[in-house]
């Protein structure tokens, strides 16, 4: 005979895993803000820039941002802001 599943324990485990993933995402976003030098911006400017980015409908503009971000993560010169050690 099969052992009955403990749905409560499985649900608790999934909730814990979701919380861990959310916490890691928040931490990584904070690290990204610091790594890009965006922590030097005041909170209103940073929020406005992120809102503008989220609302941007121009596919070519988004592709340019994506390429620059890829360069940043690969250590390329194009993606590194001046405050992070790039040329000014």
ZISULBEL-V92287 format. One record per helix or strand. SS is the DSSP state (~ for helix, > for strand). FROM is the first residue (numbers start at 1). LEN is the number of residues. Records with the same first field share a line. If there is no record, write none. Layout:
SS=FROM-LEN + FROM-LEN
//
This chain:
~=7-30 + 38-3 + 43-13 + 59-15 + 82-3
//
